[in-house]
Amino acid sequence: MVKKVAVGVLGLSVMASSAMAQVFPVDAATTTTISSVKGDIVAWGVVFIGVALTIFAYKRVKSLVR
């Protein structure tokens, strides 16, 4: 069971790394790309926080309605 989970996590991380390369294209020669990547990371962080707060609020409202 543990080996299957470890293989799954490894496979997921390999797939995620190639996907992240497409989301965050980095060219070390220019600093504008680096600042663009920083902006993308901040934007993704805001999105994830928004999703987490939406789920929390949904559960909270759902519990209050019951």
DRENKOLMAR-524495 format. One record per residue: y, x, z of N, C-alpha, C, O in turn; residue in one letter. Coordinates in pm, whole numbers, padded with zeros to 5 digits, always signed. Atoms other than C-alpha are relative to their C-alpha. Layout:
<recs>
YXZYXZYXZYXZA;...
</recs>
This chain:
<recs>
-00120+00082+00000+00000+00000+00000+00125+00086+00000+00219+00061-00077M;-00117-00087-00011+00245+00275+00097+00020+00078-00129+00133+00099-00173V;-00010-00076+00125+00163+00472-00219+00058-00087-00111+00137-00040-00192K;-00052+00090+00102+00233+00168-00436+00149-00021+00017+00224-00024-00081K;-00142+00018-00027+00568+00115-00268+00077+00127-00039+00185+00119-00098V;-00066-00126+00033+00655+00484-00307+00012+00017-00151+00116+00060-00202A;-00004-00010+00146+00565+00477-00677+00101-00100-00056+00173-00069-00151V;-00096+00101+00044+00768+00158-00719+00143+00046+00021+00228+00029-00067G;-00135-00050-00029+01073+00311-00553+00037+00114-00093+00150+00122-00141V;-00025-00111+00092+01040+00624-00765+00030-00053-00140+00124-00007-00206L;-00024+00058+00132+01015+00418-01082+00135-00069-00008+00206-00057-00107G;-00129+00069-00004+01313+00207-00981+00116+00098-00002+00217+00074-00069L;-00109-00099-00003+01524+00514-00907+00015+00069-00136+00127+00102-00176S;-00010-00061+00133+01439+00666-01246+00070-00096-00096+00155-00054-00175V;-00064+00098+00087+01536+00345-01423+00147-00017+00036+00232-00031-00052M;-00138+00017-00045+01851+00313-01214+00087+00118-00041+00204+00100-00075A;-00081-00116+00037+01963+00667-01289+00040-00004-00147+00152+00032-00182S;-00038+00010+00141+01950+00608-01663+00100-00113-00022+00188-00103-00107S;-00095+00110+00012+02132+00278-01620+00137+00042+00053+00239+00006-00005A;-00127-00046-00055+02400+00442-01405+00069+00097-00095+00191+00103-00098M;-00059-00090+00097+02450+00705-01675+00076-00079-00106+00175-00030-00160A;-00070+00082+00098+02551+00424-01909+00122-00067+00061+00223-00088-00007Q;-00112+00066-00066+02779+00257-01654+00111+00099+00030+00229+00068+00015V;-00096-00102-00039+02948+00578-01542-00012+00122-00092-00071+00222-00052F;+00009-00117+00087+02983+00812-01842+00092+00110+00051+00212+00088+00069P;-00078-00109-00060+03098+01149-01707+00008+00115-00098-00094+00162-00150V;-00024-00118+00082+03251+01426-01912+00078+00097+00088+00192+00070+00125D;-00061-00094-00095+03329+01729-01697+00125+00065-00056+00203+00122+00020A;-00114-00068+00060+03590+01855-01944+00132-00073+00027+00238-00010+00028A;-00124+00074-00022+03840+01578-01872+00004-00058+00140-00098-00103+00193T;-00014+00057-00134+03976+01464-01540+00023-00150-00006+00002-00220+00093T;-00023+00144+00009+04065+01119-01671-00131-00076+00010-00135-00187+00064T;+00131+00065-00011+03695+01037-01701-00043-00005+00146-00098-00105+00191T;+00038-00003-00142+03639+01144-01340+00077-00107+00076+00019-00177+00159I;-00077+00104-00070+03922+00920-01220-00044-00138-00045-00041-00233+00034S;+00053+00128+00049+03783+00642-01438-00129-00035+00073-00152-00151+00108S;+00125+00022-00073+03445+00685-01270+00030-00041+00144-00036-00129+00198V;-00038+00038-00137+03611+00670-00928+00046-00145+00004+00010-00220+00095K;-00045+00140+00008+03780+00347-01031-00116-00095-00019-00118-00204+00039G;+00118+00084+00020+03448+00208-01152-00080-00016+00128-00129-00125+00159D;+00075+00006-00126+03279+00295-00824+00070-00092+00099+00005-00170+00168I;-00076+00088-00089+03556+00125-00627-00015-00145-00044-00032-00234+00040V;+00014+00137+00051+03533-00181-00852-00138-00057+00032-00150-00171+00074A;+00136+00045-00033+03155-00203-00808-00014-00026+00150-00081-00121+00191W;+00005+00021-00145+03199-00166-00431+00066-00131+00039+00015-00204+00124G;-00069+00127-00028+03447-00454-00426-00088-00117-00041-00094-00218+00029V;+00089+00107+00046+03204-00666-00627-00114-00021+00098-00144-00135+00134V;+00112+00014-00093+02914-00593-00391+00045-00058+00134-00026-00140+00193F;-00052+00057-00124+03128-00667-00086+00029-00149-00018+00000-00229+00070I;-00027+00141+00028+03240-00993-00247-00127-00083-00005-00129-00196+00046G;+00127+00072+00005+02881-01094-00317-00058-00016+00141-00106-00123+00177V;+00052+00007-00137+02777-01010+00039+00078-00102+00083+00019-00179+00159A;-00080+00097-00075+03067-01211+00184-00026-00142-00048-00026-00235+00033L;+00031+00133+00053+02987-01504-00046-00131-00051+00056-00142-00167+00096T;+00130+00040-00056+02625-01509+00070+00014-00032+00148-00042-00131+00195I;-00021+00024-00143+02735-01482+00434+00071-00132+00022+00033-00211+00109F;-00076+00124-00016+02987-01763+00393-00086-00121-00036-00077-00224+00031A;+00087+00110+00039+02732-01983+00215-00097-00034+00113-00117-00151+00147Y;+00093+00025-00111+02482-01938+00498+00073-00059+00120+00020-00147+00188K;-00077+00049-00115+02752-01998+00759+00038-00147-00018+00024-00227+00075R;-00038+00139+00028+02876-02318+00594-00123-00090+00002-00119-00202+00052V;+00124+00077+00001+02520-02436+00540-00048-00031+00141-00093-00142+00169K;+00042+00023-00138+02442-02390+00909+00097-00096+00073+00054-00171+00161S;-00097+00091-00064+02762-02575+01010-00020-00144-00048+00003-00238+00028L;+00018+00133+00055+02682-02869+00782-00121-00068+00063-00122-00190+00082V;+00122+00060-00060+02338-02920+00936+00022-00057+00134-00071-00110+00195R;
</recs>
